[in-house]
């Protein structure tokens, strides 16, 4: 699924969904900053942040969020277990932001630059 | 539910819809979200800015919105069409926020002027790199769509005004591989006089041919700085000879232009054997 398809999927979600986004990646990581993944209550809906152990951590954190946790940055460290059989062994660190992606109460009046509606 | 984004905040889904709208209209759009902050209530707050000078949402503080807006130009140079990064912003009285920013824009163009033997592999590789390829030539038998199945557009042009239909901008790439230096010259005069010229301008040629073109440009009043904006001869020094090899060298330079790599073999850059397995 390419970036634009994933964006369309994200724009169209209607149920409880968590968005995980790689907001920073250092070293050798399977996917780069900007990679995204959508996670629902039962399953991964679309996208990937790289697979392997790191992704498992993200999915677990997403479940917490769906049960009432707060949005936060999950740091996935792929540098330690160098001899592991896991496909996650790449030797990098990723910061992944997880948040509820479904539209809540929305106020989005497009205002010209300079003018604004503060929230 | 309490886990929803704060009241009045733009959700990721809403922002995605905005991005798709902007792309459909050919606009650039920047999006921002607070991912960490001194004040937890700001986390998840979003704002967007489009190239039509529209904006919406808020990062939760007016001074933070302004601090981020003021940095967009330097964080995302005009030659970029998509990018993602995060930065920490301080916004007074010990308050800080880590902001994740994205730029979405229409795919950058690769405009190939001269539809000869190098254009064919270059158009293909350009399309593989995700560039929107346009091929221009004044000879209809060369500027023929069936020769360039991967190209977004193939245009028969007049060298009096070669970019009339294409209008390359700062995010775009123009590679001149015409059949004669007078054609290159006509193109360069146009490109260098544009108010917002393409970020990447390359011209193929021997040292002699490049020098002849540059001499003509100097006579026309262009400065040395203008000449330095043209990558000529175009491409990395890979030593290749065939059209496909030359196309790879040009494509490699375009990648280097965006990625900021060294262009060296990684083995020389990393020197793993020398570092870890060398004699003491």
HADDOCK unambig.tbl for C-alpha pairs under 7 A between the chains (distance, minus, plus):
assign (segid A and resid 7 and name CA) (segid B and resid 16 and name CA) 5.63 0.50 0.50
assign (segid A and resid 10 and name CA) (segid B and resid 13 and name CA) 5.21 0.50 0.50
assign (segid A and resid 10 and name CA) (segid B and resid 16 and name CA) 6.31 0.50 0.50
assign (segid A and resid 11 and name CA) (segid B and resid 13 and name CA) 4.36 0.50 0.50
assign (segid A and resid 11 and name CA) (segid B and resid 14 and name CA) 6.11 0.50 0.50
assign (segid A and resid 11 and name CA) (segid B and resid 16 and name CA) 5.00 0.50 0.50
assign (segid A and resid 11 and name CA) (segid B and resid 17 and name CA) 4.84 0.50 0.50
assign (segid A and resid 12 and name CA) (segid B and resid 13 and name CA) 6.96 0.50 0.50
assign (segid A and resid 13 and name CA) (segid B and resid 13 and name CA) 6.86 0.50 0.50
assign (segid A and resid 23 and name CA) (segid B and resid 85 and name CA) 6.35 0.50 0.50
assign (segid A and resid 23 and name CA) (segid B and resid 86 and name CA) 6.06 0.50 0.50
assign (segid A and resid 23 and name CA) (segid B and resid 100 and name CA) 5.97 0.50 0.50
assign (segid A and resid 24 and name CA) (segid B and resid 85 and name CA) 6.57 0.50 0.50
assign (segid A and resid 24 and name CA) (segid B and resid 86 and name CA) 6.45 0.50 0.50
assign (segid A and resid 33 and name CA) (segid B and resid 84 and name CA) 6.08 0.50 0.50
assign (segid A and resid 33 and name CA) (segid B and resid 85 and name CA) 6.61 0.50 0.50
assign (segid A and resid 34 and name CA) (segid B and resid 84 and name CA) 5.43 0.50 0.50
assign (segid A and resid 68 and name CA) (segid B and resid 2 and name CA) 6.91 0.50 0.50
assign (segid A and resid 68 and name CA) (segid B and resid 3 and name CA) 5.28 0.50 0.50
assign (segid A and resid 69 and name CA) (segid B and resid 3 and name CA) 6.50 0.50 0.50
assign (segid A and resid 70 and name CA) (segid B and resid 3 and name CA) 6.37 0.50 0.50
assign (segid A and resid 71 and name CA) (segid B and resid 43 and name CA) 6.82 0.50 0.50
assign (segid A and resid 71 and name CA) (segid B and resid 44 and name CA) 6.70 0.50 0.50
assign (segid A and resid 72 and name CA) (segid B and resid 35 and name CA) 6.55 0.50 0.50
assign (segid A and resid 73 and name CA) (segid B and resid 35 and name CA) 6.56 0.50 0.50
assign (segid A and resid 97 and name CA) (segid B and resid 35 and name CA) 6.34 0.50 0.50
assign (segid A and resid 99 and name CA) (segid B and resid 44 and name CA) 6.92 0.50 0.50
assign (segid A and resid 100 and name CA) (segid B and resid 4 and name CA) 6.11 0.50 0.50
assign (segid A and resid 100 and name CA) (segid B and resid 5 and name CA) 6.76 0.50 0.50
assign (segid A and resid 101 and name CA) (segid B and resid 11 and name CA) 5.71 0.50 0.50
assign (segid A and resid 101 and name CA) (segid B and resid 12 and name CA) 4.85 0.50 0.50
assign (segid A and resid 101 and name CA) (segid B and resid 13 and name CA) 5.65 0.50 0.50
assign (segid A and resid 102 and name CA) (segid B and resid 11 and name CA) 6.29 0.50 0.50
assign (segid A and resid 102 and name CA) (segid B and resid 13 and name CA) 5.92 0.50 0.50
assign (segid A and resid 103 and name CA) (segid B and resid 11 and name CA) 5.03 0.50 0.50
assign (segid A and resid 103 and name CA) (segid B and resid 13 and name CA) 6.08 0.50 0.50
assign (segid A and resid 103 and name CA) (segid B and resid 14 and name CA) 6.52 0.50 0.50
assign (segid A and resid 104 and name CA) (segid B and resid 4 and name CA) 5.89 0.50 0.50
assign (segid A and resid 104 and name CA) (segid B and resid 5 and name CA) 6.37 0.50 0.50
assign (segid A and resid 104 and name CA) (segid B and resid 11 and name CA) 6.66 0.50 0.50
assign (segid A and resid 105 and name CA) (segid B and resid 7 and name CA) 5.65 0.50 0.50
assign (segid A and resid 105 and name CA) (segid B and resid 8 and name CA) 5.55 0.50 0.50
assign (segid A and resid 105 and name CA) (segid B and resid 9 and name CA) 6.98 0.50 0.50
assign (segid A and resid 106 and name CA) (segid B and resid 8 and name CA) 5.08 0.50 0.50
assign (segid A and resid 106 and name CA) (segid B and resid 9 and name CA) 5.96 0.50 0.50
assign (segid A and resid 106 and name CA) (segid B and resid 10 and name CA) 5.77 0.50 0.50
assign (segid A and resid 107 and name CA) (segid B and resid 8 and name CA) 5.24 0.50 0.50
assign (segid A and resid 107 and name CA) (segid B and resid 9 and name CA) 6.86 0.50 0.50
assign (segid A and resid 108 and name CA) (segid B and resid 10 and name CA) 6.98 0.50 0.50
assign (segid A and resid 108 and name CA) (segid B and resid 56 and name CA) 6.00 0.50 0.50
assign (segid A and resid 108 and name CA) (segid B and resid 57 and name CA) 6.16 0.50 0.50
assign (segid A and resid 109 and name CA) (segid B and resid 56 and name CA) 6.56 0.50 0.50
assign (segid A and resid 110 and name CA) (segid B and resid 54 and name CA) 6.24 0.50 0.50
assign (segid A and resid 110 and name CA) (segid B and resid 55 and name CA) 5.74 0.50 0.50
assign (segid A and resid 110 and name CA) (segid B and resid 56 and name CA) 5.17 0.50 0.50
assign (segid A and resid 111 and name CA) (segid B and resid 54 and name CA) 5.91 0.50 0.50
assign (segid A and resid 111 and name CA) (segid B and resid 55 and name CA) 5.76 0.50 0.50
assign (segid A and resid 111 and name CA) (segid B and resid 56 and name CA) 6.22 0.50 0.50
assign (segid A and resid 112 and name CA) (segid B and resid 53 and name CA) 6.22 0.50 0.50
assign (segid A and resid 112 and name CA) (segid B and resid 54 and name CA) 4.80 0.50 0.50
assign (segid A and resid 112 and name CA) (segid B and resid 55 and name CA) 6.38 0.50 0.50
assign (segid A and resid 113 and name CA) (segid B and resid 53 and name CA) 5.44 0.50 0.50
assign (segid A and resid 113 and name CA) (segid B and resid 54 and name CA) 5.53 0.50 0.50
assign (segid A and resid 113 and name CA) (segid B and resid 55 and name CA) 6.15 0.50 0.50
assign (segid A and resid 118 and name CA) (segid B and resid 58 and name CA) 6.50 0.50 0.50
assign (segid A and resid 119 and name CA) (segid B and resid 8 and name CA) 6.60 0.50 0.50
assign (segid A and resid 119 and name CA) (segid B and resid 58 and name CA) 6.37 0.50 0.50
assign (segid A and resid 119 and name CA) (segid B and resid 60 and name CA) 6.26 0.50 0.50
